[in-house]
Amino acid sequence: MSSDNNIIFTASAGGVLKGSIRVPGDKSISHRSIMFGALAEGITKVSGFLNGEDNLATLNAFRSMGVEISDPENGQLEIKGVGMYGLQTPSGDIDVGNSGTSIRLLAGLLSGAISQKDFNIVLTGDSSLSTRPMKRVTDPLKLMGALVETNDAGTPPLNIHGGKNLNGIEYLMPMASAQVKSCLLLAGLYAKGKTCVTEPAPTRDHTERMLRGFGYSVKSNNGTICLEGGGKLTATDIDIPADISSATFFMVGASIAEGSDITLEHVGINPTRIGVINILRLMGASIDVINERDVGGEPVADIRVRSAKLKGIHIPDDQVPLAIDEFPAIFVAASCATGETVLTGAEELRVKESDRIQVMADGLTILGVQNEVTDDGIRIQGGSIGEGHVESHGDHRIAMSFAIAALVAKGSITIGNCANVATSFPSFIALANQSGLSISSS
């Protein structure tokens, strides 16, 4: 029934979420801990590292360029930094699998890191990544003097040429994207003069926070982030909080499954990532943020979620960039709410691991949820969730969202093509079943 490329989840109907759990470490911060630790001077110690396929792709990329990194054990690893210009030529192409973060951030970082080298680096990925747009990073990198070639369609592989001196630019981003912002800031580390990026709406700021943690000066003011090229990174210790994107599935599940009461421990609540909390609260969710603290420059808290009657809302535009990865799960919450939920201004969802708007809409339709897709969003009519077989199209967040939907479904939900759940949440089934769901894979 399944193959390596088509793991099928079967989520049985019903269940109540109870207890306290800690989901794996934040994927975005895990990526950056490897990148910055590799370029730093000294040894960086990391705890809470997410040992998922996307982050391992970043780890292996730097190993292939001569950086010594210990094997992750219980989220712990050490990185022996090689300095800003210490990367070596890899023996072949670097395959980053399904990781959009890896390929887009590395495009900027490597454009600078090999600007004094006489070799090229080619970044490739899997079939899904190979369809994702890259001109949003390669076009502004060209303005800085980098030479990064895509294929004719503007998609991977990326061929990054060494020996190209970079100059700082002032760039007004046409869309709110943390990946584009981070790519240009990383290139700016190596550029002559100042690089400034202005974002049209706030996006996750893990890059800026972590650069400061490694001793690099970054200035942020009214949506414009600036840094001067030519500095260095100094090794530090990093404690990575639990990933709010992974916690989202349990937040939604507990909200919709009557009688649920679950606490998610040590979750990162960076202000640029809490759109999902804000949106669910607007829908009427019972969410308590407790035991707030600061860990390595990132705000962390425990999140208690109890079941509640949800209502449909028009999702505020200013919350969309703050919840961009969480919308598949939010769509499930909307399907259980009273009334209509409307999302606009979310064009970015169309170029994630899948067209998340259309793929979720197709699955919801199969499960009997009325919806209407628009150019930049979706309208979802709340009601009940049926049963059936849906396809995730290899998108990990869609697979997990439909699994959570089974909590209130009329029958079991089977989900095709779930292998990529291992990219962000390899322990999802185990934690879900521990908490009160019933999910199996085949």
KEBA-93591 format. One record per residue (C-alpha): residue in one letter; x, y, z. Coordinates in Angstrom, 2 decimals. Example, Ala and Ser with C-alpha at 12.3 -4.5 7.8 and 13.67 -1.06 7.14 Angstrom:
! KEBA-93591
resn;u;v;w
A;12.30;-4.50;7.80 .
S;13.67;-1.06;7.14 .
! end
This chain:
! KEBA-93591
resn;u;v;w
M;0.00;0.00;0.00 .
S;2.94;2.32;0.52 .
S;6.46;2.85;-0.65 .
D;9.36;4.95;0.57 .
N;7.82;7.86;-1.31 .
N;4.22;7.26;-0.28 .
I;3.79;6.67;3.41 .
I;0.09;6.68;4.23 .
F;-1.28;7.93;7.55 .
T;-4.53;6.53;8.88 .
A;-6.07;8.74;11.58 .
S;-9.00;7.17;13.43 .
A;-11.98;9.33;14.26 .
G;-12.34;10.78;17.74 .
G;-10.08;11.46;20.67 .
V;-9.30;14.01;23.36 .
L;-5.92;15.70;23.86 .
K;-4.59;15.59;27.42 .
G;-1.34;16.00;29.32 .
S;1.90;17.93;28.87 .
I;4.26;17.46;25.93 .
R;7.29;19.14;24.41 .
V;7.35;19.18;20.63 .
P;10.73;19.16;18.82 .
G;12.98;22.18;18.48 .
D;12.27;25.11;16.21 .
K;13.16;24.29;12.60 .
S;14.01;27.86;11.59 .
I;16.35;28.39;14.54 .
S;17.94;24.95;14.06 .
H;18.87;25.85;10.46 .
R;20.44;29.12;11.50 .
S;22.36;27.61;14.42 .
I;24.26;25.40;11.97 .
M;24.87;28.19;9.46 .
F;26.14;30.75;11.96 .
G;28.04;28.23;14.05 .
A;29.86;27.06;10.92 .
L;31.00;30.61;10.05 .
A;31.87;31.60;13.61 .
E;35.26;31.60;15.28 .
G;35.32;28.96;18.02 .
I;33.03;26.10;19.05 .
T;29.26;26.60;19.16 .
K;27.24;24.25;21.38 .
V;23.60;23.69;20.45 .
S;20.82;22.10;22.47 .
G;17.23;21.51;21.38 .
F;18.28;20.92;17.74 .
L;15.51;19.53;15.53 .
N;16.84;16.26;14.14 .
G;14.56;16.38;11.09 .
E;15.47;15.90;7.45 .
D;15.40;19.61;6.54 .
N;17.82;20.56;9.30 .
L;20.03;17.57;8.61 .
A;20.23;18.79;5.00 .
T;21.73;22.05;6.27 .
L;24.04;20.18;8.64 .
N;25.29;17.88;5.88 .
A;25.74;20.81;3.49 .
F;28.26;22.39;5.86 .
R;29.95;19.09;6.56 .
S;30.47;18.74;2.81 .
M;32.22;22.14;2.90 .
G;34.70;21.05;5.55 .
V;32.95;22.03;8.80 .
E;33.25;19.58;11.70 .
I;29.82;19.03;13.30 .
S;29.10;16.29;15.82 .
D;26.19;13.90;15.33 .
P;23.04;15.24;17.04 .
E;22.26;13.28;20.21 .
N;19.11;14.17;22.13 .
G;19.17;17.55;20.39 .
Q;22.78;18.27;21.42 .
L;25.61;18.97;18.99 .
E;28.84;20.93;18.61 .
I;30.04;22.93;15.63 .
K;33.71;23.80;15.09 .
G;33.49;27.10;13.24 .
V;35.80;27.75;10.31 .
G;35.41;31.54;10.21 .
M;33.74;33.73;7.62 .
Y;35.87;32.57;4.67 .
G;36.86;29.07;5.80 .
L;34.43;26.98;3.77 .
Q;36.05;24.49;1.38 .
T;34.94;23.31;-2.02 .
P;32.52;20.36;-1.77 .
S;33.26;17.19;-3.73 .
G;30.00;17.47;-5.66 .
D;26.61;19.13;-5.76 .
I;24.93;19.86;-2.40 .
D;21.49;18.24;-2.16 .
V;19.25;20.00;0.37 .
G;16.27;17.71;-0.15 .
N;12.93;19.41;0.52 .
S;14.33;22.39;2.43 .
G;13.37;25.77;1.01 .
T;15.01;27.49;3.96 .
S;18.32;25.75;3.27 .
I;18.49;26.60;-0.42 .
R;17.35;30.22;-0.14 .
L;19.50;31.14;2.85 .
L;22.51;29.30;1.45 .
A;22.15;31.21;-1.81 .
G;22.93;34.43;0.02 .
L;25.41;33.05;2.50 .
L;27.50;31.19;-0.09 .
S;27.45;34.11;-2.54 .
G;29.47;35.94;0.08 .
A;31.42;33.09;1.67 .
I;32.98;32.06;-1.67 .
S;33.36;35.60;-3.00 .
Q;37.12;35.23;-2.52 .
K;37.25;31.65;-3.85 .
D;37.71;30.34;-7.38 .
F;35.14;27.55;-7.25 .
N;31.39;27.24;-7.80 .
I;28.80;25.48;-5.65 .
V;25.65;23.86;-7.02 .
L;22.60;23.49;-4.75 .
T;19.98;20.91;-5.72 .
G;16.86;19.48;-4.08 .
D;14.08;16.96;-4.43 .
S;11.29;17.08;-7.01 .
S;9.13;19.35;-4.84 .
L;11.90;21.85;-4.11 .
S;12.87;21.86;-7.77 .
T;9.56;23.56;-8.64 .
R;9.84;26.39;-6.13 .
P;10.61;29.97;-7.28 .
M;14.13;31.24;-6.66 .
K;14.22;34.54;-8.55 .
R;12.91;36.26;-5.43 .
V;16.39;35.71;-3.99 .
T;18.57;35.52;-7.09 .
D;17.35;38.84;-8.55 .
P;18.31;40.98;-5.51 .
L;21.54;38.99;-5.09 .
K;22.46;40.01;-8.63 .
L;21.94;43.64;-7.60 .
M;24.63;43.03;-4.96 .
G;27.04;41.68;-7.57 .
A;26.51;37.95;-6.96 .
L;26.17;35.46;-9.78 .
V;23.60;32.79;-8.93 .
E;22.12;30.91;-11.87 .
T;18.81;29.04;-11.91 .
N;17.33;26.90;-14.65 .
D;15.22;28.57;-17.33 .
A;12.08;28.48;-15.19 .
G;13.77;30.35;-12.33 .
T;13.82;27.22;-10.17 .
P;16.62;25.02;-8.73 .
P;19.29;23.86;-9.15 .
L;21.23;26.98;-8.15 .
N;24.76;27.47;-9.45 .
I;26.60;29.90;-7.16 .
H;29.79;31.37;-8.62 .
G;32.78;32.26;-6.49 .
G;35.06;35.22;-7.03 .
K;32.28;37.82;-7.19 .
N;32.70;40.82;-4.89 .
L;29.46;41.97;-3.27 .
N;28.25;45.50;-2.55 .
G;25.63;46.48;-0.03 .
I;22.21;47.53;-1.31 .
E;19.00;49.03;-0.02 .
Y;16.23;46.61;-0.97 .
L;12.50;47.08;-0.62 .
M;11.01;43.58;-0.58 .
P;7.93;43.21;-2.80 .
M;6.55;40.57;-0.44 .
A;6.92;39.71;3.22 .
S;9.33;36.76;3.30 .
A;11.72;35.85;6.10 .
Q;13.68;33.66;3.71 .
V;14.32;36.50;1.26 .
K;15.19;38.91;4.08 .
S;17.59;36.42;5.66 .
C;19.21;35.55;2.33 .
L;20.10;39.19;1.67 .
L;21.28;39.87;5.20 .
L;23.60;36.85;5.04 .
A;25.02;38.07;1.74 .
G;25.35;41.49;3.36 .
L;27.75;40.06;5.95 .
Y;30.28;39.88;3.11 .
A;29.30;43.00;1.15 .
K;31.18;46.26;0.99 .
G;29.24;48.89;2.89 .
K;25.76;48.67;4.36 .
T;22.96;46.31;3.37 .
C;19.41;47.36;4.31 .
V;16.28;45.31;3.74 .
T;12.81;46.82;4.19 .
E;9.93;44.41;4.63 .
P;6.31;45.36;3.85 .
A;5.10;43.50;6.95 .
P;6.94;41.92;9.90 .
T;8.32;38.43;9.36 .
R;10.16;36.09;11.69 .
D;13.33;37.74;12.96 .
H;15.39;34.72;14.03 .
T;18.25;35.73;11.72 .
E;18.58;39.17;13.28 .
R;18.36;37.83;16.84 .
M;20.89;35.08;16.24 .
L;23.36;37.34;14.46 .
R;23.33;39.56;17.54 .
G;23.82;36.45;19.69 .
F;26.96;35.69;17.67 .
G;28.21;39.23;18.30 .
Y;27.25;40.85;14.98 .
S;25.62;44.27;15.04 .
V;22.20;44.39;13.34 .
K;19.95;47.44;13.48 .
S;16.18;47.30;13.04 .
N;13.97;50.36;12.71 .
N;10.39;50.62;11.42 .
G;10.61;47.54;9.25 .
T;14.10;48.23;7.88 .
I;16.93;45.93;8.95 .
C;20.53;47.03;8.31 .
L;24.01;45.65;8.85 .
E;27.53;46.54;7.75 .
G;29.64;43.98;5.92 .
G;33.09;42.90;7.00 .
G;32.50;41.77;10.56 .
K;32.93;38.37;12.19 .
L;30.85;35.88;14.16 .
T;31.95;34.64;17.58 .
A;30.89;31.18;18.76 .
T;28.19;30.97;21.40 .
D;25.86;28.47;23.07 .
I;22.31;28.13;21.70 .
D;19.27;26.62;23.45 .
I;16.60;26.13;20.78 .
P;12.97;26.40;21.97 .
A;10.22;24.05;20.84 .
D;8.78;24.92;17.43 .
I;5.51;26.86;17.55 .
S;4.70;25.55;14.05 .
S;4.81;21.99;15.38 .
A;2.92;23.00;18.54 .
T;0.18;24.44;16.32 .
F;-1.24;21.02;15.43 .
F;-1.88;20.32;19.11 .
M;-3.19;23.83;19.75 .
V;-5.78;23.37;17.02 .
G;-6.52;19.79;18.03 .
A;-7.15;20.72;21.65 .
S;-9.32;23.66;20.58 .
I;-11.66;21.55;18.45 .
A;-11.82;18.27;20.43 .
E;-14.31;18.66;23.27 .
G;-12.85;17.95;26.71 .
S;-9.24;18.54;25.69 .
D;-6.72;20.19;28.02 .
I;-3.09;20.06;26.92 .
T;0.06;21.99;27.87 .
L;2.83;22.50;25.34 .
E;6.15;23.08;27.08 .
H;9.07;25.43;26.29 .
V;7.53;26.81;23.08 .
G;9.17;29.72;21.28 .
I;6.81;32.72;21.34 .
N;8.86;35.11;19.24 .
P;6.53;38.07;18.45 .
T;7.07;37.46;14.72 .
R;5.78;33.88;15.04 .
I;2.66;34.10;17.25 .
G;0.11;34.84;14.54 .
V;-1.45;31.43;15.15 .
I;-2.08;32.26;18.82 .
N;-3.57;35.62;17.90 .
I;-5.79;34.14;15.18 .
L;-7.05;31.24;17.28 .
R;-7.84;33.62;20.15 .
L;-9.83;35.82;17.76 .
M;-11.77;32.68;16.86 .
G;-12.55;32.11;20.54 .
A;-9.87;29.60;21.50 .
S;-8.90;29.14;25.15 .
I;-5.13;29.65;25.14 .
D;-3.08;30.59;28.20 .
V;0.57;31.60;27.76 .
I;2.31;30.86;31.07 .
N;5.79;30.71;32.59 .
E;7.22;33.23;30.10 .
R;11.00;33.51;30.05 .
D;13.91;34.42;27.79 .
V;16.25;31.72;26.50 .
G;19.25;32.81;24.46 .
G;17.57;35.92;23.10 .
E;14.33;34.12;22.19 .
P;11.14;34.41;24.28 .
V;9.80;31.06;25.48 .
A;6.68;29.98;27.37 .
D;4.40;27.07;28.16 .
I;1.06;27.13;26.30 .
R;-2.09;25.63;27.84 .
V;-4.97;25.01;25.44 .
R;-8.46;23.85;26.39 .
S;-11.34;23.03;24.07 .
A;-13.61;25.92;23.12 .
K;-16.40;26.86;20.73 .
L;-14.74;28.53;17.76 .
K;-16.31;31.13;15.50 .
G;-15.44;32.12;11.95 .
I;-13.54;35.38;11.41 .
H;-11.93;37.48;8.70 .
I;-8.27;36.84;9.46 .
P;-6.50;40.22;9.90 .
D;-4.03;40.93;7.10 .
D;-1.32;41.93;9.57 .
Q;-1.40;38.44;11.10 .
V;-0.88;36.58;7.82 .
P;2.96;36.82;7.67 .
L;3.10;35.92;11.38 .
A;1.29;32.61;10.77 .
I;2.33;31.74;7.23 .
D;3.37;28.16;8.06 .
E;0.43;27.49;10.35 .
F;-2.46;28.05;7.93 .
P;-3.09;24.40;6.99 .
A;-3.89;23.73;10.66 .
I;-5.83;26.99;10.98 .
F;-7.97;25.85;8.03 .
V;-8.92;22.80;10.09 .
A;-9.93;25.06;12.98 .
A;-12.00;27.13;10.54 .
S;-13.74;23.97;9.35 .
C;-14.95;23.36;12.91 .
A;-15.96;26.96;13.64 .
T;-19.42;28.46;13.55 .
G;-19.83;30.66;10.47 .
E;-17.38;31.63;7.75 .
T;-13.63;32.20;7.97 .
V;-12.02;34.37;5.29 .
L;-8.30;34.53;4.50 .
T;-6.88;37.17;2.13 .
G;-3.36;38.41;1.36 .
A;-1.81;34.94;1.51 .
E;-0.38;34.52;-2.00 .
E;2.82;33.16;-0.42 .
L;0.95;29.97;0.53 .
R;0.77;29.06;-3.14 .
V;4.54;28.53;-3.41 .
K;5.30;26.59;-0.25 .
E;6.08;22.84;-0.31 .
S;2.81;22.67;-2.22 .
D;0.11;25.14;-3.23 .
R;-1.18;24.97;0.32 .
I;-4.40;26.84;-0.41 .
Q;-5.48;24.56;-3.26 .
V;-4.28;21.31;-1.68 .
M;-6.05;22.04;1.60 .
A;-9.18;23.12;-0.29 .
D;-9.20;19.88;-2.27 .
G;-8.86;17.82;0.89 .
L;-11.50;19.78;2.79 .
T;-13.91;19.32;-0.12 .
I;-13.39;15.55;0.02 .
L;-14.18;15.70;3.75 .
G;-17.40;17.62;3.11 .
V;-16.22;21.09;4.17 .
Q;-17.57;23.89;1.98 .
N;-14.87;26.28;0.76 .
E;-14.05;28.67;-2.05 .
V;-10.52;29.36;-3.23 .
T;-9.55;32.91;-4.20 .
D;-6.40;34.27;-5.84 .
D;-4.85;35.23;-2.49 .
G;-6.75;33.12;0.03 .
I;-9.80;31.04;0.81 .
R;-13.28;31.19;2.32 .
I;-14.19;28.28;4.60 .
Q;-17.72;27.58;5.81 .
G;-17.54;25.96;9.22 .
G;-19.59;22.89;9.97 .
S;-18.55;19.28;10.33 .
I;-15.70;17.17;9.00 .
G;-16.52;13.90;7.27 .
E;-14.28;10.99;6.40 .
G;-12.28;9.87;3.40 .
H;-8.90;9.77;1.70 .
V;-6.99;13.00;1.07 .
E;-3.64;13.72;-0.53 .
S;-0.92;15.79;1.14 .
H;1.13;16.06;-2.08 .
G;4.27;15.52;-0.04 .
D;3.62;18.55;2.17 .
H;4.39;17.75;5.80 .
R;2.18;20.44;7.32 .
I;-0.84;19.40;5.27 .
A;-0.38;15.76;6.26 .
M;-0.30;16.63;9.97 .
S;-3.23;19.05;9.68 .
F;-5.53;16.42;8.21 .
A;-4.38;13.95;10.86 .
I;-5.47;16.39;13.57 .
A;-8.83;16.88;11.79 .
A;-9.66;13.25;12.58 .
L;-10.25;14.25;16.21 .
V;-13.68;15.56;15.19 .
A;-14.26;13.62;11.96 .
K;-17.25;11.36;11.33 .
G;-14.92;8.54;10.36 .
S;-11.27;7.78;9.77 .
I;-9.14;9.96;7.49 .
T;-6.36;8.46;5.40 .
I;-3.66;10.78;4.10 .
G;-1.40;9.96;1.17 .
N;2.23;10.86;0.56 .
C;3.26;11.61;4.16 .
A;6.98;10.75;4.03 .
N;7.99;14.42;4.32 .
V;6.57;14.70;7.84 .
A;10.07;13.55;8.78 .
T;11.43;16.87;7.47 .
S;10.00;18.88;10.37 .
F;8.43;16.54;12.95 .
P;9.80;12.98;12.86 .
S;8.18;12.13;16.22 .
F;4.71;13.42;15.25 .
I;2.84;10.10;15.31 .
A;4.39;9.04;18.63 .
L;3.58;12.37;20.35 .
A;0.10;12.51;18.81 .
N;-0.78;9.03;19.99 .
Q;0.69;9.76;23.43 .
S;-1.58;12.81;23.66 .
G;-4.85;11.11;22.69 .
L;-5.02;10.67;18.92 .
S;-4.93;7.34;17.12 .
I;-2.70;7.51;14.04 .
S;-0.87;4.74;12.24 .
S;1.35;4.73;9.16 .
S;1.80;2.16;6.42 .
! end
